[in-house]
């Protein structure tokens, strides 16, 4: 379990990184997390499974394993479970 101070710092670092990547210059973080979540969900929802699988396979292909396809499927499932959390599974 991550201690609360470390978890708070990780969250602050994530928000700072999101702010930097968002291109915002208004010095406000209002709605930033919600915007990120909506974009993340839409990107994940709208990426066809074959395209996602192909990208993961290419990323894993450097291992030259005959198991790459199966490992890629497992990696995608883990990502889905993590993104969905207990509530949405």
C-alpha positions as a Markdown table, in Angstrom:
| # | Residue | x | y | z |
|---|---|---|---|---|
| 1 | Unk | 0.0 | 0.0 | 0.0 |
| 2 | Unk | 1.3 | 3.4 | -0.9 |
| 3 | Unk | 1.5 | 5.9 | 2.0 |
| 4 | Unk | -0.9 | 8.8 | 1.7 |
| 5 | Unk | 1.8 | 11.5 | 1.4 |
| 6 | Unk | 3.5 | 9.6 | -1.5 |
| 7 | Unk | 0.1 | 9.0 | -3.1 |
| 8 | Unk | -0.8 | 12.7 | -2.8 |
| 9 | Unk | 2.6 | 13.7 | -4.4 |
| 10 | Unk | 2.0 | 11.2 | -7.2 |
| 11 | Unk | -1.4 | 12.7 | -7.9 |
| 12 | Unk | 0.0 | 16.3 | -7.8 |
| 13 | Unk | 2.7 | 15.3 | -10.3 |
| 14 | Unk | 0.1 | 13.7 | -12.6 |
| 15 | Unk | -2.1 | 16.8 | -12.5 |
| 16 | Unk | 1.0 | 19.0 | -13.2 |
| 17 | Unk | 1.9 | 16.8 | -16.2 |
| 18 | Unk | -1.6 | 16.9 | -17.5 |
| 19 | Unk | -1.6 | 20.7 | -17.2 |
| 20 | Unk | 1.6 | 20.9 | -19.1 |
| 21 | Unk | 0.4 | 18.6 | -21.9 |
| 22 | Unk | -3.0 | 20.3 | -22.2 |
| 23 | Unk | -1.5 | 23.5 | -23.6 |
| 24 | Unk | -3.4 | 25.5 | -21.0 |
| 25 | Unk | -1.9 | 28.9 | -20.2 |
| 26 | Unk | -4.7 | 30.2 | -17.9 |
| 27 | Unk | -3.0 | 29.0 | -14.6 |
| 28 | Unk | -6.2 | 27.1 | -13.7 |
| 29 | Unk | -6.6 | 23.4 | -13.2 |
| 30 | Unk | -10.4 | 23.5 | -13.1 |
| 31 | Unk | -11.9 | 20.7 | -15.1 |
| 32 | Unk | -8.5 | 19.3 | -16.2 |
| 33 | Unk | -8.9 | 15.9 | -14.6 |
| 34 | Unk | -12.4 | 15.5 | -16.0 |
| 35 | Unk | -11.2 | 16.6 | -19.5 |
| 36 | Unk | -8.4 | 14.0 | -19.3 |
| 37 | Unk | -10.8 | 11.3 | -18.2 |
| 38 | Unk | -13.3 | 12.0 | -21.0 |
| 39 | Unk | -10.5 | 12.0 | -23.6 |
| 40 | Unk | -9.0 | 8.8 | -22.2 |
| 41 | Unk | -12.4 | 7.0 | -22.2 |
| 42 | Unk | -13.2 | 8.2 | -25.7 |
| 43 | Unk | -9.8 | 7.2 | -27.1 |
| 44 | Unk | -10.1 | 3.7 | -25.5 |
| 45 | Unk | -13.7 | 3.3 | -26.6 |
| 46 | Unk | -13.1 | 4.5 | -30.1 |
| 47 | Unk | -10.0 | 2.5 | -30.9 |
| 48 | Unk | -11.0 | -0.7 | -32.7 |
| 49 | Unk | -9.7 | -3.8 | -30.9 |
| 50 | Unk | -7.8 | -5.1 | -34.0 |
| 51 | Unk | -5.9 | -1.7 | -34.2 |
| 52 | Unk | -5.1 | -1.8 | -30.5 |
| 53 | Unk | -4.0 | -5.4 | -30.7 |
| 54 | Unk | -1.8 | -4.6 | -33.7 |
| 55 | Unk | -0.1 | -1.8 | -31.8 |
| 56 | Unk | 0.5 | -3.9 | -28.8 |
| 57 | Unk | 1.9 | -6.8 | -30.9 |
| 58 | Unk | 4.2 | -4.4 | -32.7 |
| 59 | Unk | 5.4 | -3.0 | -29.4 |
| 60 | Unk | 6.0 | -6.5 | -28.0 |
| 61 | Unk | 7.4 | -7.9 | -31.3 |
| 62 | Unk | 10.9 | -7.0 | -30.3 |
| 63 | Unk | 10.9 | -10.0 | -28.1 |
| 64 | Unk | 10.5 | -12.2 | -31.2 |
| 65 | Unk | 8.4 | -14.6 | -29.1 |
| 66 | Unk | 5.9 | -16.9 | -30.7 |
| 67 | Unk | 3.6 | -15.9 | -27.8 |
| 68 | Unk | 3.5 | -12.2 | -28.7 |
| 69 | Unk | -0.1 | -12.4 | -29.9 |
| 70 | Unk | -1.3 | -14.1 | -26.7 |
| 71 | Unk | 0.7 | -11.8 | -24.5 |
| 72 | Unk | -0.6 | -8.7 | -26.3 |
| 73 | Unk | -4.2 | -9.9 | -25.7 |
| 74 | Unk | -3.4 | -10.4 | -22.0 |
| 75 | Unk | -1.8 | -7.0 | -21.8 |
| 76 | Unk | -4.9 | -5.3 | -23.3 |
| 77 | Unk | -7.1 | -7.2 | -20.9 |
| 78 | Unk | -5.0 | -6.0 | -17.9 |
| 79 | Unk | -5.3 | -2.4 | -19.2 |
| 80 | Unk | -9.0 | -2.7 | -19.5 |
| 81 | Unk | -9.4 | -4.1 | -16.0 |
| 82 | Unk | -7.2 | -1.4 | -14.6 |
| 83 | Unk | -9.0 | 1.4 | -16.4 |
| 84 | Unk | -12.5 | 0.1 | -15.6 |
| 85 | Unk | -11.8 | -0.6 | -11.9 |
| 86 | Unk | -14.1 | -2.7 | -9.8 |
| 87 | Unk | -17.1 | -0.5 | -10.4 |
| 88 | Unk | -17.3 | -0.9 | -14.2 |
| 89 | Unk | -16.3 | -4.6 | -14.6 |
